[in-house]
Amino acid sequence: MQDPNADTEWNDILRKKGVLPPKERTQDEVEEEALEKQIVLEQSSVVKTYESMTLNELDENEDDFSEEDEAAIEMYRQKRLAEWKATQIKNCFGEVVEISGQDYIKEVNKAGEGIWVVLHLYKQGVPLCTLINQHLSELARKFPQTKFLKSISTTCIPNYPDRNLPTIFVYHEGEMKAQYIGPLVFGGMNLKVEELEWRLSESGAVKTDLEENPKKQIEDKLMSSIRSTLPTRKDSDSEEN
């Protein structure tokens, strides 16, 4: 009679079809499988350990890893380093920088891949320009990944008309995406920083956490106030009587 535990091709076929029960494993095979599982668990533990580490921690604990892990750790280190550099580049602004016409190509057209640029053309002595510069300083701190620039209008663009001030140009990777020209666009001296933030977010220059246009809230309150002062139909009928 053929041994069902014999290691033959025919028995393997019968096992797959369910004719024969699974082959009984030897103690050595059981121990070998347990050892393989333990190795996998240890490797997973190492991966989880170094993936949770900062670059400095990786350097400090380098001697604790085995030679087999060095290649994987080096790849992970390079990945973390690249992510860190990308973050540093995107968060390296944080203020409104004054530029001249000579700086325009470098600071705007060659700002870099993925960089949004907000350029304010202004003149000293124009109150709305001063207000917008104040708002942009606040927004530059809030959105350090966006490059905020300002330039005296005629320094940046010769003979630029004062009637167009203030002017804001929005660029992405050197390409103009939006332009806001003249005082009427900004709503005059009543302009709030939140309204300017919303306007810039519509162009894509910043990622706002505002849920809706703050100017709409003001308009809604204004309309509600106007309606409350208007005479109702009942009041009109009373007056006629």
Salt bridges, closest charged atoms under 4 A:
ASP12 OD1 - ARG15 NH1 2.71
GLU33 OE1 - ARG25 NH1 1.93
GLU33 OE2 - LYS37 NZ 3.60
ASP59 OD1 - ARG77 NE 3.45
GLU74 OE1 - ARG77 NH1 2.74
GLU98 OE1 - LYS150 NZ 3.97
GLU107 OE1 - LYS147 NZ 2.96
ASP162 OD1 - LYS123 NZ 3.06
GLU175 OE2 - LYS177 NZ 3.72
GLU197 OE2 - LYS142 NZ 3.06
ASP209 OD1 - LYS142 NZ 3.44
ASP220 OD2 - LYS216 NZ 3.07
